[in-house]
Amino acid sequence: MKIDRMKMLALMAEKSMNYSELAERAGIARQTVSEVLGDRPCRSTTLGKIARALGVQASELVKEASKCFWCRSRIGKSTNGS
């Protein structure tokens, strides 16, 4: 699943939080924060940890499938029977 990078960065800015601080609060590696912000997909458990650390619902961070190439390609595969 992909996280909306701009939403996540905005929430981090609102809380004056850098990558390392978010990683510490979420209980994940700083590298994971970098990867997620680099538009790599993450597990739902990681999404949940990040959302809790930012004080929002996980659904607020999920990138819309229509804006996500990876999501569209996965959806296309599941609906085309591939």
N, C-alpha and C positions, 0 to 999 in steps of 0.2 A: 504494500500500500504506500502511496506517496503522500507526503506532507506538503502543504502549500508554503513554500519558502518565504514569501512576502508576509504572510500572516504570522509565521513563526518569528521572523526577524522583528516585526512590529511589536509583538508581545514581549520579546526579549528586551527591546529598547524601552518599552513602557516600564519594565521592571529593572532597568539599568543592569542587565545581566549579560555577561559574555559567554562564549562557548564553554569555557571551563566551569563557570558557575552553574550553568544549566546542566552540564553533565553530572556535576556533583549532586545537585538537588534531585536530579532524575535517577541517580544511581546507575548511570551508564558511562561508557568510555567517551572521552572527548572526541576521539576519532569517529565514533558513531554519530555524534552531533554534526561533525563536519560532513560525513557521508550523507546524512539526511538532508542537510542544507545544500548539498551538492546535487540534489535531485535524485538520489538513489532510493529505491523502495525500502521500506522497513517492516518489521513484524508488528502485528497489532499490539503486542506487549510493550514494545519500544514506544509506539505511538501513545499508549496509555501512560507510560512513565513520563514522557515529555509533557503531555497535556496536564498531568497532575502537578508537575514542577512549575508549569506556567499558570496554573490556576484556572484552566478552561476545560470544557468537555472535549474529548478526542474528536468528535464530529466537527468541531470548529477548526481543526487543523488539517483535515483531510482535503487533498486537492481534488477538485471536481474532475471526473473522468473525461469530460469533454475538453479539458485543458491539459490533460496528461497523456503524452504519446504512449508511454508504457502501459497505462490503464486502457487506452483505446485498443492497443494491439492485443492485450489480454482478453478484453471483451470480445473483440472480433474473432479470436480463436475459439472462444467458448460458444459463440452463436453460429459459427460456420461449421462446427463439428470437427475442427482440426485438433 
